[in-house]
Amino acid sequence: MLRDAPKSQPRLAVRLNFGEPNEGLPMASTTSRPDLRDDYRVIRWKDWYKSKGLSKWAANRLRKSGKGPRVVQLTEHAVGVTVKDDREWTEARIRGGGEACDTA
């Protein structure tokens, strides 16, 4: 429950402006060529498999069998995936040889 501020002090108003969706995110690029600096950005393992819609168990099976993307050892226990390796792994798994379908 909010308490009323004393009458002598003005209330502070906070205005949040989120703008357009995905505005300001590092991966949100409007150009066809991504920023090369993003290629070496590391995504934590948990964030990676959740972004792919995989369970923790399925992702770990892929990693242990060598069928997942290459991993980067961050600490003794933590691993991650670079954006470049994620993109290459995802593109290799697109059905039809990785070529975009022409819907027009």
GIPE-V161097 format. One record per backbone hydrogen bond with DSSP energy under -0.5 kcal/mol. NH is the residue of the N-H (numbers start at 0). CO is the residue of the C=O. E is the energy in kcal/mol with one decimal. If there is no record, write none. Layout:
nh;co;e
NH;CO;E
NH;CO;E
This chain:
nh;co;e
8;5;-1.3
14;12;-0.5
15;13;-0.6
16;14;-0.6
17;15;-0.6
22;19;-1.8
24;21;-1.3
27;24;-1.0
28;26;-1.5
33;31;-0.6
37;34;-1.4
38;34;-0.5
38;35;-0.8
39;36;-0.9
40;37;-1.3
42;80;-3.3
43;41;-0.5
44;78;-2.1
47;43;-2.4
48;44;-2.6
49;45;-1.7
50;46;-1.8
51;47;-1.2
52;49;-0.9
53;48;-2.6
58;54;-2.4
59;55;-2.2
60;56;-2.0
61;57;-2.1
62;58;-2.3
63;59;-2.6
64;60;-2.0
65;61;-0.7
65;62;-0.7
66;61;-1.7
67;61;-1.5
71;79;-3.0
73;71;-0.8
73;77;-2.1
74;77;-1.7
79;71;-1.9
80;42;-2.6
82;40;-1.9
83;38;-2.1
85;81;-2.3
86;82;-2.6
87;83;-2.5
88;84;-2.4
89;85;-2.6
90;86;-2.7
91;87;-1.8
92;88;-0.8
92;89;-0.8
93;90;-1.0
96;93;-0.6
98;95;-0.8
102;100;-0.8
